[in-house]
Amino acid sequence: MAMLIKGNEIDALVSRYCAMTGQTNKSEAVRQALAAQIAALSAKESLADRVAKVQDRAAAEGFVSAGDDKAFMDEMWGED
């Protein structure tokens, strides 16, 4: 499916990308830039994975939750 993208700012960004990368074909430049951005976003570790690592590290170091955090959290949020 063909796609037409209009806009001076977009054209300027693509031209700048081409100048920085040496790419001469604007369509290929857009394809490369999008592919690189998708790869970068896909490689990002999810919040759930980052939290799991912290929890695993805390458990390995012997942290044990007292289980009575609700009252403390309610107080912190002003929900006495």
C-alpha distances in whole Angstrom, upper triangle without the diagonal:
4,7,10,13,16,20,23,23,20,20,24,23,20,23,25,23,23,27,28,26,26,23,22,18,17,13,15,18,15,14,17,19,16,17,21,21,19,22,25,24,24,27,29,32,32,35,36,36,38,40,41,42,44,46,46,48,50,51,52,54,56,55,55,55,58,56,57,54,54,57,56,52,54,56,54,51,54,54,58
4,7,10,13,17,20,20,17,17,21,20,17,20,23,21,21,24,26,24,24,20,19,16,14,11,13,16,13,13,17,17,16,17,21,21,20,23,25,25,25,28,30,33,33,36,37,37,39,41,42,43,45,47,48,49,51,53,53,56,57,56,57,56,59,57,58,56,55,58,57,53,55,57,54,52,55,55,59
4,6,10,13,16,17,14,14,18,17,15,18,20,19,19,23,24,23,23,20,19,15,13,10,13,14,11,12,16,16,14,16,19,19,18,21,23,23,24,27,28,31,31,34,36,36,37,40,41,42,44,45,46,48,50,51,52,54,56,54,55,54,57,55,56,54,53,56,55,51,52,54,52,49,52,52,56
4,6,10,13,14,11,12,15,15,14,16,19,18,18,21,23,22,23,19,18,15,12,10,14,15,12,13,17,17,15,18,21,20,20,23,25,25,26,29,30,33,33,35,37,38,39,41,43,44,45,47,48,49,51,53,54,56,58,56,57,56,59,57,58,55,54,57,56,52,53,55,52,50,53,53,57
4,7,10,11,8,9,12,12,11,14,16,16,16,19,21,21,21,18,18,15,11,10,14,13,11,13,16,15,14,17,19,18,19,22,23,23,25,27,28,31,31,33,36,36,37,39,41,42,43,45,47,48,49,51,52,54,56,54,55,54,57,55,56,53,52,54,53,50,51,52,49,47,50,51,55
4,7,9,7,8,11,12,11,13,16,16,17,19,21,22,22,20,19,16,13,13,16,16,13,16,19,17,17,20,22,21,22,25,26,25,27,30,30,34,34,35,38,39,39,41,43,44,45,48,49,50,51,53,54,56,58,56,57,56,58,57,57,54,53,56,54,51,52,53,50,48,51,52,55
4,5,5,6,9,10,11,12,14,15,16,18,20,21,22,20,19,17,14,15,18,16,14,17,19,17,17,21,22,21,22,26,25,25,28,30,30,33,34,35,38,39,39,41,43,44,45,47,49,49,51,53,54,55,57,55,56,55,58,56,57,53,53,55,53,49,50,52,49,47,49,50,54
4,5,5,6,9,10,10,12,14,15,16,18,20,20,19,18,17,14,16,18,16,15,19,20,18,19,22,23,22,24,27,26,26,29,31,31,35,35,36,39,40,40,42,44,45,45,48,50,50,51,54,55,56,58,56,57,56,59,57,58,54,54,56,54,51,52,53,50,48,50,52,55
4,5,5,6,9,10,10,12,14,15,16,18,19,18,18,17,14,16,18,15,14,17,18,16,17,20,20,19,21,24,23,23,26,28,28,31,32,33,36,37,36,39,41,41,42,45,46,46,48,50,51,52,54,52,54,52,55,54,55,51,51,53,51,47,48,50,46,44,47,49,52
4,5,5,6,8,10,10,12,14,15,16,18,16,16,15,11,12,14,12,10,14,15,13,13,17,17,16,18,21,21,21,24,26,26,29,30,31,34,35,35,37,39,40,41,43,45,45,47,49,50,51,53,51,53,52,54,53,54,50,50,52,51,47,48,50,47,45,47,49,52
4,5,5,6,9,10,10,12,14,15,16,14,13,12,9,11,14,11,10,14,15,14,15,18,19,18,21,23,23,24,26,28,28,32,33,35,38,38,38,40,42,42,43,46,47,48,49,52,52,53,56,54,56,55,58,57,57,54,54,56,54,51,52,53,50,48,51,52,56
4,5,5,6,9,10,10,12,14,15,14,14,14,11,14,15,12,12,16,16,14,16,19,19,18,21,23,23,24,27,28,28,32,33,34,38,38,37,40,42,42,43,46,47,47,49,51,52,52,55,53,55,54,57,56,57,53,53,55,53,50,52,53,49,48,50,52,55
4,5,5,6,9,10,11,12,14,13,14,13,10,13,14,10,10,13,13,11,13,16,15,15,18,20,19,20,23,24,24,28,29,31,34,34,33,36,38,38,39,42,43,43,45,47,48,49,51,50,52,51,54,53,54,50,50,52,50,47,49,50,46,45,48,49,53
4,5,5,6,9,10,10,11,10,10,10,7,9,10,7,7,11,11,9,11,14,14,14,17,19,19,20,23,24,25,28,30,32,35,35,34,37,39,39,40,43,44,44,46,48,49,50,52,51,53,52,55,54,55,52,52,54,52,49,51,52,49,47,50,52,55
4,5,5,6,9,10,10,9,9,10,7,11,12,9,10,14,13,12,15,17,17,17,20,22,22,23,26,27,28,31,33,35,38,38,37,40,42,42,43,46,47,47,49,51,51,52,55,54,56,55,58,57,58,55,55,57,55,52,54,55,52,50,53,55,58
4,5,5,6,9,10,10,11,12,10,13,14,10,11,15,14,12,15,17,16,16,20,21,20,22,25,25,26,30,31,33,36,36,35,38,40,39,40,44,44,44,46,49,49,50,52,51,53,53,56,55,56,53,53,55,53,50,52,53,49,48,51,53,56
4,5,5,6,8,8,10,11,9,11,11,7,9,12,10,8,12,14,12,13,16,17,17,19,22,22,23,27,28,31,34,33,32,36,38,37,38,41,42,42,44,46,46,47,50,49,51,51,54,53,54,51,51,54,52,48,51,52,48,47,50,52,55
4,5,5,5,5,6,8,7,10,9,6,9,12,10,10,13,15,14,16,19,19,19,22,24,24,26,29,31,34,37,36,35,39,40,40,41,44,45,44,47,49,49,50,53,52,54,54,57,56,58,54,55,57,55,52,54,55,52,51,54,55,59
4,6,5,7,8,11,10,14,13,10,13,15,14,13,17,18,17,18,21,22,22,24,26,27,28,31,33,35,39,38,37,40,42,41,42,45,46,45,48,50,50,51,54,53,55,55,58,58,59,56,56,59,56,53,55,56,53,52,55,57,60
4,6,8,11,13,12,15,14,10,13,15,13,12,15,17,15,16,19,20,19,21,24,24,25,28,31,33,36,35,34,37,39,38,39,42,43,42,44,47,47,47,50,50,52,52,55,55,56,53,54,56,53,51,53,54,50,49,53,54,57
4,5,9,11,11,13,11,8,11,13,10,10,14,14,13,15,18,18,17,20,22,22,24,27,30,32,35,34,33,37,38,37,39,42,42,41,44,46,46,47,50,49,52,52,55,55,56,53,54,56,54,51,53,55,51,50,54,55,58
4,6,9,11,13,11,9,13,14,12,13,16,17,16,18,21,21,21,24,25,25,27,31,33,36,39,37,37,40,42,40,42,45,45,45,48,50,49,51,54,53,55,55,59,58,60,57,58,60,58,55,57,58,55,54,57,59,62
4,6,7,10,8,6,10,11,10,11,14,15,14,17,19,19,20,23,24,25,27,30,32,35,38,37,36,40,41,40,42,45,45,45,48,50,50,51,54,53,55,55,59,58,59,56,57,60,58,54,57,58,55,54,57,58,61
4,6,9,8,8,11,13,12,13,16,17,17,19,22,22,23,26,27,28,30,33,35,38,41,40,40,43,44,44,46,48,49,49,51,53,53,54,57,56,59,58,62,61,63,59,60,62,60,57,59,61,57,56,59,61,64
4,6,5,6,9,10,11,12,14,15,16,18,20,21,22,24,26,27,29,33,34,37,39,39,39,42,44,43,45,48,48,48,51,53,53,54,57,56,58,58,61,60,62,58,59,61,60,56,58,60,57,55,58,59,63
4,5,5,6,9,10,10,12,14,15,16,18,20,21,22,24,26,27,31,32,35,37,37,37,40,42,42,43,46,46,47,49,51,51,53,55,54,56,56,59,58,59,56,56,59,57,54,55,57,54,52,55,56,60
4,5,5,6,9,10,11,12,14,15,17,18,20,21,22,24,26,30,31,34,36,36,36,39,40,40,42,45,45,46,48,50,50,52,55,53,55,54,58,56,58,55,55,58,56,53,54,56,53,51,55,55,59
4,5,5,6,8,10,10,12,14,15,16,18,20,21,22,24,28,30,33,35,34,35,38,39,39,41,43,43,44,47,48,48,50,53,52,53,53,57,55,57,54,54,57,56,52,54,56,53,51,55,56,59
4,5,5,6,9,10,11,12,14,15,16,18,20,21,23,27,28,31,33,33,33,36,38,37,39,42,42,42,45,47,47,48,51,50,52,52,55,54,55,52,53,55,53,50,52,54,51,49,53,54,57
4,5,5,6,8,10,11,12,14,15,16,18,20,21,25,26,29,31,31,31,34,36,36,38,40,41,41,44,45,46,47,50,48,50,50,53,52,53,50,50,53,51,48,50,51,48,47,50,51,54
4,6,5,6,9,10,11,12,14,15,16,18,20,24,25,28,30,30,30,33,34,34,37,39,39,40,43,44,44,46,49,48,49,49,52,51,53,50,50,53,51,48,50,52,49,47,50,51,55
4,6,5,6,9,10,10,12,14,15,16,19,22,24,27,29,28,29,32,33,33,35,37,37,38,41,42,42,44,47,46,48,47,51,50,52,49,49,52,50,47,49,51,48,47,50,51,54
4,6,5,6,9,10,11,12,14,15,17,21,22,25,27,27,27,30,32,31,33,36,36,36,39,41,41,43,45,44,46,45,49,48,49,46,47,49,48,44,46,48,45,44,47,48,51
4,5,5,6,9,10,11,12,14,16,19,20,23,25,25,26,29,30,30,32,34,35,35,38,40,40,42,44,43,44,44,47,46,47,44,45,48,46,43,44,46,43,42,45,46,49
4,5,5,6,9,10,10,12,14,18,19,23,25,24,25,28,29,28,31,33,33,34,37,38,38,40,43,42,43,43,47,45,47,44,45,48,46,43,45,47,44,43,46,47,50
4,5,5,6,9,10,11,13,16,18,21,24,22,23,26,27,27,29,31,32,32,35,36,36,38,41,40,42,42,45,44,46,43,44,47,45,42,44,46,43,42,45,46,49
4,5,5,6,8,10,11,15,16,19,21,21,21,24,25,25,27,30,30,31,33,35,35,37,39,38,40,39,43,42,43,40,41,44,42,39,41,42,39,38,42,43,46
4,5,5,6,9,10,13,15,18,20,19,20,23,24,24,26,28,29,30,32,34,34,36,38,37,39,38,42,40,42,39,40,43,41,38,40,42,39,38,41,42,45
4,6,5,6,9,12,14,17,19,18,19,22,23,22,25,27,27,28,31,32,32,34,37,36,37,37,41,40,42,39,40,43,41,38,41,43,40,39,43,43,46
4,5,5,7,10,12,15,18,16,17,20,21,21,23,25,26,26,29,30,31,32,35,34,35,35,39,38,40,37,38,41,39,36,38,40,37,36,40,41,44
4,5,5,9,10,13,15,15,15,18,19,19,21,24,24,25,27,29,30,31,34,32,34,33,37,36,37,35,35,38,36,33,36,38,34,33,37,38,41
4,5,8,9,13,14,13,15,18,18,18,21,23,23,24,27,28,29,31,33,32,33,33,36,35,37,35,35,39,37,34,36,39,36,35,38,39,42
4,6,9,12,14,12,13,16,17,16,19,21,21,22,25,26,26,28,31,30,31,32,35,34,37,34,35,38,36,34,36,38,35,35,39,39,42
4,6,9,11,10,10,14,15,14,16,19,19,20,22,24,24,26,28,27,29,29,32,32,34,31,32,35,33,30,33,35,32,31,35,36,38
4,7,8,6,7,10,11,11,13,15,16,17,19,20,21,23,25,24,25,25,29,28,30,28,29,32,30,28,30,32,30,29,33,33,36
4,5,5,6,9,10,11,13,14,15,17,19,20,21,23,25,23,24,24,27,26,28,25,26,29,28,25,28,30,27,27,30,31,33
4,5,5,6,8,10,11,12,14,15,16,18,20,21,23,21,22,21,24,23,25,22,23,26,24,21,24,26,23,23,27,27,30
4,5,5,6,9,10,10,12,14,15,16,18,20,21,19,20,19,22,21,23,21,22,25,24,21,24,26,24,23,27,27,29
4,5,5,6,9,10,10,12,14,15,16,18,20,19,20,20,23,23,25,23,24,27,26,24,27,29,26,26,30,30,32
4,5,5,6,9,10,11,13,14,15,17,19,17,19,19,22,22,24,22,23,26,24,22,25,27,25,25,29,29,31
4,5,5,6,9,10,11,12,14,15,17,15,16,15,19,18,20,18,20,23,21,19,22,24,21,22,26,26,28
4,5,5,6,9,10,10,12,14,15,14,15,15,19,18,21,19,21,24,23,21,24,26,24,25,28,28,30
4,5,5,6,9,10,10,12,14,13,15,16,20,20,23,21,23,26,24,23,26,28,26,26,30,30,32
4,5,5,6,9,10,11,12,11,13,14,17,18,20,18,21,23,21,20,23,25,23,24,27,28,29
4,5,5,6,9,10,11,9,10,11,15,15,18,16,18,21,20,19,22,24,22,23,27,26,28
4,5,5,6,9,10,10,11,13,17,17,20,19,22,25,23,22,26,27,26,27,30,30,31
4,5,5,6,9,9,12,14,17,18,21,20,23,25,23,23,26,28,26,27,31,31,32
4,5,5,6,5,8,10,14,15,18,17,20,22,20,20,23,24,23,25,28,28,29
4,5,5,5,7,10,13,14,17,17,20,23,21,21,25,26,25,26,30,29,30
4,5,7,10,13,16,18,21,21,24,26,25,25,28,29,28,30,33,33,33
4,6,9,12,15,18,20,20,23,25,23,24,27,28,26,29,32,32,32
4,6,10,12,15,18,18,21,23,22,22,26,26,25,28,31,30,31
4,7,9,12,14,14,18,20,18,18,22,23,22,24,27,27,27
4,6,9,11,12,15,17,16,17,20,21,21,23,26,25,25
4,5,8,8,12,14,13,14,17,18,18,20,22,21,21
4,6,7,10,12,11,13,16,17,17,19,21,20,20
4,6,8,10,11,12,14,15,16,18,20,18,18
4,6,7,8,9,11,12,14,15,17,15,14
4,6,5,6,9,10,10,12,14,13,13
4,5,5,6,8,10,11,12,10,10
4,6,5,6,9,10,10,9,8
4,5,5,6,9,10,10,9
4,5,5,6,9,8,9
4,5,5,6,5,6
4,5,5,6,5
4,6,8,9
4,6,8
4,6
4
